[in-house]
Amino acid sequence: MNLSILRPAAPVIAPIESSPGYWSEVFGRVRRDPVALAVGAIILVLLILAVFGPWLVPGDAFTTSMFKRLKPIGTEGFPLGTDELGRDLLSRLMLGARLSLFMGITPVIFAFFIGGAIGVIAGYFGGWLNSLIMRTVDVFYAFPSVLLAIAFSGALGAGVNNALLSLTLVFVPQVARIAESVTTQVRNRDYIEAARASGAGSFTIIRTQVLGNVLGPIFVFTTGLISVSMILASGLSFLGLGVTPPEPEWGLMLNTLRTAIYTQPLVSALPGAMIFITSISFNVLADRLRAAMAIRS
């Protein structure tokens, strides 16, 4: 498998002069899109589980019992079976949504602000500053995201905080590249030149004229990054570089249940199915947002 594919495609839309009417039309198209509504509902359910999971779980997600280990799906008292230590798998999957989504979304939020700021500054000022920043970004682009995440996590050590830092370091250059690209397209437009002619400072222009027209494409791109972040975060936990036992996290659960793939294949596949559904949902939502913005453009 080509590991470099774990990087979402750059948005194909150009930045435009945004307005309240523009965004109303974009989100109106999204609300009328049944696919966007379906994946949005899935994401909403997952977010509810992440926030209220401890109060919604039907059983004990931490009590072990070797007499109940690897029960099949449909067992009385265990609708989705049990794991290798006899813990209720449904409860652990529900609780796992919190850590899995936290590790998938948090690095992208940091990358949105840090990478976005770096890219906008590079794109607006251009010149040697742009060359310095973007050549540094290109160094990171030379390596697949998977390898970078493993390398950073291996150097920093196992743990949730180090995994979050590693993923943030992976995504900041990607967001910076997109931010620089869309900012370069708007920096010489008429309204920017008019603001310069009026004596406005560079950072005032960036805040009042540039950001409103580049945040849309950057936001759509980072929404797509969440699916990549989910996969990478789960992969780090699978390799022992992320969440540590006994905390429930889908990647870690996938690792511990892999030994049961021949005896209980459906049970062992459930954490992977959750990762797949969540990643696909965020990816499809980003695609529908991108399509709505492209149509409006």
LODRENPA-75027 format. One record per atom (N, C-alpha, C): x, y, z. Coordinates in steps of 0.001 Angstrom, whole numbers, padded with zeros to 6 digits, always signed. Example, Ala and Ser with C-alpha at 12.3 -4.5 7.8 and 13.67 -1.06 7.14 Angstrom:
+013190-005690+007800+012300-004500+007800+013200-003300+007800+012850-002250+007080+013670-001060+007140+012900+000030+007870
//
This chain:
+000846-001195+000000+000000+000000+000000+000872+001232+000000+000531+002183-000785+001264+003443-000835+000852+004309+000346+001758+004439+001336+001431+005162+002553+001208+006639+002313+001689+007159+001213+001551+008593+000959+000122+008991+000653-000758+008008+000445-002140+008365+000146-002856+008892+001380-002285+008709+002584-002926+009208+003790-002723+010706+003914-003163+011409+002910-003121+012872+002910-004252+013328+002007-005240+014081+002521-006383+014471+001700-005968+015372+000558-006739+015284-000517-006447+016128-001668-006684+017584-001328-005911+018443-001965-006083+019880-001742-007417+020321-002311-008053+021303-001701-009330+021782-002222-009174+022353-003614-010139+022041-004472-010046+022471-005858-010719+023816-006075-011263+024411-005029-011944+025690-005174-010998+026816-004851-011245+027949-005463-010425+029129-005197-011089+029961-004121-010310+030747-003390-010911+031651-002418-011753+032700-003123-012855+033078-002517-013714+034093-003116-014080+035128-002067-014632+036229-002513-015049+037262-001580-016262+036760-000811-016024+036371+000449-017097+035781+001234-018027+036855+001762-019240+036433+002114-020243+037319+002683-021231+036449+003434-022046+037044+004319-023056+036245+005008-023965+035500+004043-024324+036147+002918-025163+035478+001941-024481+034292+001303-023189+034419+001092-022421+033316+000512-022469+032099+001419-022164+032299+002703-022138+031162+003622-023530+030598+003847-024538+031434+003825-025904+030934+003957-026251+030005+002802-025821+030382+001604-026104+029547+000441-025326+028242+000499-024052+028309+000927-023237+027094+001026-023861+026110+002004-024184+026570+003210-024752+025666+004209-026180+025270+003857-026860+026103+003087-028159+025700+002591-028050+024513+001649-027044+024524+000788-026814+023384-000104-026470+022136+000697-025657+022302+001741-025286+021157+002569-026514+020586+003268-027384+021449+003771-028592+020977+004463-029541+020247+003524-029481+020560+002241-030350+019874+001272-029684+018638+000686-028468+018358+001101-027719+017213+000582-027962+016012+001493-028671+014967+001025-028975+013831+001903-027727+013091+002373-026704+013040+001528-025467+012369+001935-024802+013134+003075-024725+014456+002936-024132+015277+003996-024926+015154+005289-026247+015115+005189-027074+014978+006384-026856+013622+007046-026696+012573+006239-026499+011231+006794-025188+011136+007563-024099+011584+006932-022810+011499+007628-022762+012486+008795-023462+013619+008654-023538+014560+009767-024235+013944+010968-025282+013154+010709-025987+012479+011798-025085+011454+012478-024303+010731+011678-023366+009755+012253-022349+010457+013147-021796+011555+012647-020803+012299+013429-021430+012849+014705-022671+013318+014616-023358+013847+015799-023531+012758+016856-023922+011565+016437-024073+010449+017378-022738+010126+018043-021674+010111+017254-020352+009818+017811-019923+010891+018807-020222+012146+018499-019873+013226+019422-020681+013122+020716-021944+012719+020607-022764+012513+021809-022170+011401+022660-021726+010318+022011-021076+009231+022747-019801+009713+023422-019049+010555+022709-017790+011047+023269-018033+011904+024508-019105+012685+024491-019374+013598+025611-020115+012894+026744-021136+012124+026384-022008+011534+027404-021814+010029+027561-020792+009465+026926-020567+008034+026970-020567+007417+028354-019860+008001+029336-019832+007391+030673-021206+007228+031309-022178+008048+030903-023525+007952+031467-024457+007104+030600-023999+006709+029425-024853+005967+028500-024483+004493+028386-023295+004128+028820-022846+002744+028630-023758+001787+029394-024075+000640+028767-025004-000298+029407-024358-001195+030449-023027-001293+030452-022359-002199+031379-021045-001634+031877-020279-002500+032546-018974-002112+033079-017913-002363+032017-017208-001309+031654-016217-001425+030582-014841-001822+031083-014666-001974+032396-013328-002217+032929-013210-003506+033743-014318-004032+034266-014259-005252+035064-013925-006447+034178-012906-007193+034576-012465-008345+033784-013013-009639+034373-013152-010635+033525-013584-011970+033950-013110-012972+032910-012182-013820+033301-011658-014803+032357-012704-015849+031986-013786-015940+032759-014848-016884+032433-015785-016335+031353-015665-015031+031064-016548-014408+030073-015783-013907+028854-014548-014291+028695-013717-013747+027629-014178-014216+026253-014124-013293+025294-014415-013565+023884-015780-014209+023661-016783-013678+024343-018144-014127+024080-018595-013578+022725-019371-014344+021953-019781-013883+020618-020841-012793+020685-021050-012159+019551-022102-011144+019437-023461-011785+019707-024296-011103+020487-025619-011618+020803-025697-012376+022104-024583-012496+022815-024603-013162+024111-025459-012363+025092-026244-013064+025897-027106-012381+026860-026276-011513+027804-026641-010255+027889-025909-009317+028733-024747-008648+028038-024365-009173+026872-023243-008607+026108-023633-008558+024630-024398-007546+024220-024931-007500+022845-023865-007606+021761-022685-007040+022001-021602-007105+021014-020468-008013+021470-020744-008866+022438-019729-009800+022901-018789-009179+023921-017706-009900+024196-016703-009433+025157-015319-009515+024532-014368-008798+025157-013007-008801+024626-012184-009913+025253-010877-009869+025057-009990-010949+025504-009895-011052+027020-010378-010038+027740-010370-010074+029209-011775-010155+029792-012757-010415+028946-014123-010580+029412-014868-009290+029665-014370-008180+029161-015035-006889+029362-016094-006662+028285-017161-005973+028664-018273-005708+027745-017791-004854+026575-017871-005397+025370-017313-004722+024204-018151-003514+023788-019467-003598+023931-020317-002454+023580-019961-001245+024445-019802-001469+025730-019452-000369+026635-018088+000211+026297-017143-000651+025963-015798-000169+025645-015777+000578+024311-016570+000140+023361-016648+000864+022090-017268+002246+022294-018289+002309+023129-018932+003599+023385-017982+004551+024117-017287+004039+025130-016320+004876+025838-015122+005210+024959-014789+004291+024053-013650+004517+023165-013854+005672+022212-015111+006045+021981-015371+007181+021093-014741+008453+021637-014694+008608+022961-014149+009841+023550-012671+009992+023218-011865+008987+023538-010429+009093+023286-010119+009084+021797-010831+008265+021042-010553+008159+019608-010845+009475+018896-011990+010085+019198-012317+011370+018578-011411+012481+019100-011086+012429+020382-010192+013437+020944-008843+013411+020243-008310+012207+020028-007009+012090+019368-007103+012368+017875-008287+012207+017310-008441+012482+015889-008676+013949+015577-009403+014639+016462-009798+016019+016187-008805+017034+016747-008273+016782+017935-007407+017772+018597-006190+018168+017764-005425+017220+017193-004274+017644+016385-004673+018495+015184-005839+018212+014619-006296+018973+013458-006655+020402+013864-007241+020563+015046-007556+021916+015527-006274+022723+015716-005282+022116+016361-004001+022809+016537-003375+023142+015185-003427+022175+014261-002834+022401+012940-003568+023494+012185-004888+023575+012371-005677+024610+011703-005177+026001+012088-004965+026222+013373-004544+027547+013834-003061+027797+013564-002213+026824+013889-000771+027035+013724-000387+027025+012248-000792+025966+011536-000468+025879+010118-001144+026960+009310-002401+027293+009682-003093+028360+008975-002389+029692+009121-001945+030001+010343-001238+031266+010569+000071+031310+009794+000814+030214+009826+002090+030163+009101+001869+030341+007603+000878+029619+007061+000624+029685+005626+000125+031039+005170-000763+031653+005952-001285+032972+005581-000169+034009+005587+000693+033968+006596+001814+034913+006655+002754+034703+005472+003063+033438+005176+003952+033154+004045+003327+033601+002733+002033+033322+002547+001370+033677+001300+001197+035167+001120+000943+035885+002197+000701+037324+002073+001997+038092+001833+003033+037795+002585+004270+038570+002473+005142+038112+001307+005063+036811+000941+005831+036331-000205+007328+036496-000011+008054+036573-001128+009486+036839-001089+010287+035776-000374+011359+036217+000288+012263+035277+000946+011587+034556+002104+010642+035242+002786+009942+034602+003899+009105+033433+003399+008410+033643+002286+007628+032570+001686+008526+031412+001282+009649+031713+000653+010566+030662+000211+011095+029865+001392+011477+030549+002464+012013+029869+003640+010979+028945+004265+009773+029466+004461+008732+028667+005107+008310+027496+004233+008071+027746+002957+007527+026695+002102+008564+025638+001750+009853+026003+001707+010865+024971+001487+010956+024044+002702+010765+024621+003883+010721+023793+005090+009518+022862+005050+008373+023386+004616+007177+022565+004479+007411+021439+003482+008106+021726+002390+008361+020712+001368+009177+019551+001909+010045+019823+002891+010825+018745+003502+009890+017726+004150+008872+018214+004858+007913+017312+005485+007074+016589+004438+006774+017263+003328+005974+016649+002274+006716+015517+001576+008015+015441+001751+008788+014389+001094+008570+013027+001742+007955+013002+002930+007764+011750+003659+006280+011481+003853+005863+010217+003766+004459+009883+004021+004064+010233+005452+002812+010592+005627+002316+010985+006945+002484+009876+007976+002275+008634+007550+002382+007504+008476+003785+007410+009052+004777+007501+008192+006156+007382+008653+006541+008543+009561+006086+009748+009225+006382+010898+010077+005755+010727+011460+004502+010276+011501+003827+010097+012787+004543+009062+013643+004938+007951+013031+005651+006908+013774+007012+007413+014238+007709+008141+013369+009033+008656+013726+008946+009642+014886+008008+010579+014811+007859+011555+015894+007455+010872+017198+006494+009940+017123+006036+009263+018331+007136+008389+018923+007904+007740+018048+009010+006930+018540+010058+007766+019248+010297+008965+018735+011294+009847+019348+010782+010454+020653+009494+010790+020701+008933+011436+021885+008537+010448+022966+008225+009216+022565+007790+008210+023519+006289+008002+023479+005845+006882+024061+004427+006540+024057+003646+007460+024982+002359+007563+024718+001486+008382+025549+000577+009247+024708-000545+009626+025287-001539+010411+024557-000982+011771+024162-000351+012464+025107+000156+013813+024816+001211+013800+023719+002113+012826+023775+003153+012742+022750+002564+012372+021394+001529+011523+021399+000866+011178+020137+000178+012403+019542-000467+013206+020387-001112+014430+019903-000088+015393+019321+001050+015543+020001+002102+016426+019498+002646+015911+018171+002838+014603+018073+003354+014016+016834+002416+014270+015666+001128+014060+015881+000158+014266+014806+000047+015740+014437+000149+016608+015428+000126+018042+015130+001303+018422+014245+002481+017890+014554+003666+018170+013740+003507+017641+012317+002764+016562+012166+002526+016003+010829+001595+016904+010022+000560+017446+010670-000484+018165+009942-000204+019652+009742+000595+020258+010602+000874+021693+010455+001425+022033+009072+002420+021306+008540+002915+021638+007194+001856+021485+006108+000965+020507+006258-000062+020302+005246-001055+021464+005230-001474+021906+006409-002389+023043+006475-001687+024315+006003-000416+024461+006373+000339+025644+005947+000427+025721+004428+000599+024590+003768+000673+024566+002303-000624+025063+001686-001753+024588+002180-003044+025021+001653-003283+026495+001947-002979+026920+003170-003190+028321+003543-002336+029251+002688-001105+028860+002433-000226+029679+001590-000762+029771+000173-001275+028658-000339-001770+028625-001710-002963+029561-001901-003953+029480-001003-005146+030307-001182-004858+031778-000858-003934+032027+000066-003585+033416+000383-002860+034072-000781-001992+033322-001443-001282+033855-002605-002258+034288-003693-003389+033583-003810-004368+033906-004841-005133+035198-004550-005220+035590-003280-006029+036775-002957-005193+038009-002626-003909+037858-002409-003133+038977-001855-003030+040173-002804-003202+039961-004108-003091+041070-005059-004429+041470-005674-005527+041043-005073-006834+041419-005603-007120+042894-005320-008096+043418-006031-008352+044862-005996-008643+045373-004593-009453+044630-003833-009814+045132-002512-008612+045123-001567-007658+044210-001792-006434+044211-000988-005582+045423-001350-005460+045680-002656-004688+046846-003097-005321+048142-002589-006644+048195-002577-007326+049391-002070-007046+049594-000585-007017+048488+000166-006715+048597+001596-005291+049078+001818-004362+048587+000993-002975+049047+001105-002885+050541+000784-003587+050953-000271-003541+052356-000682-004119+053283+000382-005044+052754+001186-005648+053579+002236-004750+053719+003451-003609+053006+003432-002659+053112+004533-002810+052056+005604-003656+051046+005381-003834+049983+006370-002562+049149+006474-002238+048725+007688-001068+047895+007909-001287+046472+007423-000193+045731+007269-000271+044371+006727-001142+043463+007584-000932+043485+008889-001696+042577+009746-003153+043021+009872-003413+044298+009724-004802+044763+009682-005491+044249+008426-004785+044294+007305-005344+043779+006048-005584+042282+006151-004619+041567+006725-004788+040118+006882-006024+039819+007719-006191+040554+008811-007306+040287+009723-008648+040663+009108-008707+041768+008411-009994+042288+007940-010344+041886+006512-009344+041631+005672-009612+041389+004256-009246+039980+003791-008169+039431+004333-007662+038155+003823-008331+036969+004499-008377+036976+005825-008844+035795+006552-010246+035366+006142-011151+036315+005985-012516+035962+005627-012636+035248+004295-011644+035427+003429-011708+034838+002093-010868+033576+001934-010085+033237+002955-009258+032028+002851-009627+030978+003891-010379+031357+004922-010695+030396+005973-011579+029262+005472-012449+029534+004496-013333+028493+003974-012576+027304+003416-011705+027505+002412-010931+026377+001887-010052+025710+002937-009476+026497+003848-008636+025904+004894-009486+025033+005817-010678+025513+006164-011565+024753+007039-011994+023443+006386-012356+023494+005115-012767+022280+004414-011620+021276+004369-010418+021757+004091-009261+020861+004038-009008+020214+005394-009067+020993+006462-008800+020429+007782-009911+019484+008226-011138+019711+007768-012205+018751+008050-011867+017394+007452-011335+017399+006230-010896+016152+005621-009717+015532+006340-008887+016356+006972-007737+015834+007712-008150+015010+008924-009348+015256+009454-009787+014514+010636-009818+013021+010349-010257+012633+009155-010291+011210+008814-008890+010618+008808-007921+011365+008284-006533+010902+008293-006022+010825+009723-006347+011834+010519-005900+011864+011909-006465+010691+012699-007721+010336+012443-008322+009190+013123-007548+007920+012827-007212+007721+011557-006494+006510+011163-005097+006490+011767-004397+007620+011695-003038+007678+012233-003035+007511+013751-003972+008159+014443-004035+008038+015901-004321+006599+016314-005246+005964+015612-005545+004563+015905-004348+003680+015602-003632+004006+014522-002436+003244+014185-001362+003363+015243-001185+004565+015793-000186+004747+016856-000568+003947+018097-001850+003950+018458-002295+003160+019607-002142+001669+019323-002420+001268+018099-002250-000133+017704-000803-000574+017890+000134+000330+017593+001557+000012+017707+002102+000223+019113+001252+000667+020037+001711+000902+021401+002337+002257+021616+002124+003191+020679+002715+004522+020777+001704+005597+021159+000474+005188+021403-000569+006153+021734-001165+005874+023094-002451+005552+023118-003150+005249+024365-002632+003934+024935-002510+003872+026241-002026+002657+026900-003165+001990+027665-003120+000655+027813-004164-000065+028553-004251+000445+029999-005430+000324+030623-006659-000323+030135-007647+000652+029498-007208+001869+029165-008119+002859+028598-008714+002350+027280-010022+002518+027078-010630+002077+025816-010366+003067+024687-009738+002604+023646-009497+003398+022432-009518+002426+021273-010159+002797+020176-010435+001835+019118-009177+001200+018540-008131+001972+018325-006899+001402+017789-006270+000410+018735-006250+000744+020020-005709-000168+021025-006565-001417+021138-007887-001257+021071-008787-002410+021125-008586-003316+019925-008348-002721+018773-008089-003511+017570-006834-004354+017744-005838-003787+018406-004594-004512+018645-004815-005687+019593-005512-005435+020706-005687-006500+021696-006616-007610+021200-007518-007282+020283-008463-008287+019777-007965-009013+018534-006795-008631+018030-006330-009265+016792-006060-010752+016983-005771-011173+018210-005508-012593+018461-006775-013436+018340-007945-012769+018360-009209-013501+018285-009793-013505+016886-009004-013112+015895-009555-012966+014553-010027-014292+013970-009438-015400+014409-009843-016704+013880-010972-017324+014695-011021-017042+015993-012057-017629+016835-013321-016774+016895-013154-015450+016921-014296-014526+016948-014044-013388+015954-014117-013666+014659-013764-012643+013658-014651-011405+013711-015949-011582+013976-016842-010422+014019-016526-009526+015212-016286-010143+016352-015948-009369+017549-014652-008601+017341-013648-009254+016779-012343-008610+016596-012395-007491+015560-013396-007532+014671-013488-006522+013613-014241-005266+014043-014928-005300+015177-015771-004166+015572-014993-002862+015784-013859-002859+016490-013120-001588+016617-012678-001033+015265-012252-001915+014365-011869-001471+013027-013046-000886+012274-014230-001468+012474-015427-000941+011818-015756+000460+012326-015565+000697+013610-015814+002034+014160-014836+003055+013581-013575+002671+013473-012579+003564+012873-012949+003876+011430-013352+002845+010695-013703+003005+009280-014911+003929+009117-015968+003682+009886-017192+004482+009765-016920+005945+010104-016166+006174+011174-015878+007552+011587-015024+008271+010555-013991+007607+010075-013095+008232+009098-013824+008547+007802-014619+007601+007323-015374+007819+006094-016370+008962+006268-016997+009050+007425-017994+010099+007664-017368+011480+007576-016235+011678+008233-015572+012984+008167-015066+013274+006756-014588+012256+006073-014072+012457+004721-015191+012841+003758-016314+012153+003853-017454+012459+002985-018005+013843+003302-018075+014199+004582-018563+015529+004950-017675+016614+004352-016369+016418+004399-015452+017391+003797-015669+017487+002293-015899+016347+001644-016143+016355+000200-017426+017104-000147-018468+016911+000657-019736+017591+000373-019618+019096+000622-018870+019490+001655-018617+020916+001877-017844+021514+000716-016836+020783+000260-016030+021268-000862-016889+021398-002114-017761+020430-002342-018629+020485-003520-019588+021667-003434-020144+021916-002247-021070+023042-002088-020366+024368-002332-019138+024497-001867-018392+025733-002079-017986+025889-003535-017666+024783-004191-017277+024848-005600-018454+025255-006473-019637+024725-006170-020839+025086-006933-021135+026567-006768-021020+027047-005513-021290+028465-005255-020263+029349-005959-018998+028882-006011-017967+029672-006678-018257+029810-008155
//
